[in-house]
Amino acid sequence: MPNLPIACTLGPAALKARREDLLGDLVRRAVERVDIPNGYRVRFAPDAGMLADIAKVIELERKCCRFLTFRLTAKPDNGSIWLEFNGPVGTREFLAAMLDL
């Protein structure tokens, strides 16, 4: 995989809208957030529609933040849902600034 720059490909207005509506909104809905090397892991309650919401955000974020890697885990028996997202060195700092974390 090529070394992708840690940068969003959106313009300022689109970036502001994305920050409020996509990954930022999703992270605010999490019941727990854990810092991991170069990113975050967030836990969600297994509410109806949550997996679909997460999948939609991943699909859209992959278009503008191409450097991010996503890992989604759904625990058995309607357990917690975990989303991990990270990237190259500097990603967590970029995300913290972009998402106001």
C-alpha positions as CSV (number, residue, x, y, z in Angstrom):
1,M,0.0,0.0,0.0
2,P,1.4,3.4,-0.9
3,N,2.2,5.9,1.9
4,L,-0.9,8.1,1.9
5,P,-0.7,11.6,3.4
6,I,-2.5,12.3,6.6
7,A,-4.8,14.8,5.1
8,C,-8.5,15.1,4.3
9,T,-9.3,15.7,0.6
10,L,-12.3,17.9,1.3
11,G,-12.5,21.6,1.1
12,P,-13.1,23.7,4.3
13,A,-16.9,23.8,4.0
14,A,-17.2,20.1,3.2
15,L,-14.7,19.3,6.0
16,K,-16.8,21.2,8.6
17,A,-19.9,19.4,7.5
18,R,-18.2,16.0,7.7
19,R,-16.6,16.8,11.1
20,E,-20.1,17.5,12.5
21,D,-22.0,14.8,10.7
22,L,-19.9,11.7,10.2
23,L,-17.0,10.4,12.2
24,G,-17.2,13.2,14.8
25,D,-20.9,12.5,15.4
26,L,-20.3,8.8,15.5
27,V,-17.5,9.2,18.1
28,R,-19.8,11.4,20.2
29,R,-22.3,8.5,20.3
30,A,-19.8,6.1,21.7
31,V,-20.1,5.0,25.3
32,E,-16.3,4.6,25.6
33,R,-13.2,5.8,23.8
34,V,-9.7,4.4,24.1
35,D,-6.5,5.9,22.7
36,I,-4.5,3.4,20.7
37,P,-1.3,3.9,18.8
38,N,-2.1,6.3,15.9
39,G,-5.8,6.3,16.4
40,Y,-8.8,5.4,18.6
41,R,-11.0,2.5,19.6
42,V,-14.6,3.4,20.5
43,R,-17.4,1.2,21.9
44,F,-21.1,1.5,21.1
45,A,-24.1,0.0,22.8
46,P,-25.8,-2.5,20.5
47,D,-28.7,-0.3,19.6
48,A,-30.9,-1.0,16.6
49,G,-29.4,0.4,13.4
50,M,-26.0,1.1,15.0
51,L,-24.0,-1.3,12.8
52,A,-25.6,0.2,9.7
53,D,-24.8,3.8,10.9
54,I,-21.1,2.7,11.5
55,A,-20.9,1.1,8.1
56,K,-22.2,4.2,6.4
57,V,-19.7,6.4,8.1
58,I,-16.8,4.1,7.2
59,E,-17.9,4.0,3.6
60,L,-18.0,7.8,3.4
61,E,-14.8,8.4,5.4
62,R,-12.8,6.1,3.2
63,K,-13.4,8.5,0.4
64,C,-12.0,11.6,2.1
65,C,-9.5,10.2,4.6
66,R,-8.0,7.5,2.5
67,F,-5.1,7.0,5.0
68,L,-7.5,5.6,7.7
69,T,-7.8,1.9,8.5
70,F,-11.0,0.7,10.1
71,R,-11.7,-2.4,12.1
72,L,-15.3,-3.2,13.2
73,T,-16.0,-5.9,15.9
74,A,-19.5,-6.9,17.0
75,K,-19.4,-9.1,20.1
76,P,-21.6,-12.2,20.3
77,D,-25.1,-12.3,21.7
78,N,-26.0,-8.7,20.9
79,G,-22.9,-7.5,22.8
80,S,-20.9,-4.3,22.4
81,I,-19.8,-3.0,19.0
82,W,-16.2,-1.8,18.8
83,L,-14.8,0.4,16.0
84,E,-11.1,0.9,15.7
85,F,-9.7,3.5,13.4
86,N,-6.0,4.4,12.9
87,G,-3.4,5.2,10.4
88,P,0.3,6.2,10.0
89,V,2.2,8.1,12.7
90,G,0.5,11.4,13.4
91,T,-3.0,10.1,12.7
92,R,-4.3,10.3,16.3
93,E,-3.1,14.0,16.6
94,F,-4.8,14.8,13.2
95,L,-8.1,13.1,14.4
96,A,-8.0,14.8,17.8
97,A,-7.8,18.2,16.1
98,M,-10.3,17.4,13.4
99,L,-12.9,15.8,15.8
100,D,-12.2,18.2,18.8
101,L,-11.2,15.2,21.0
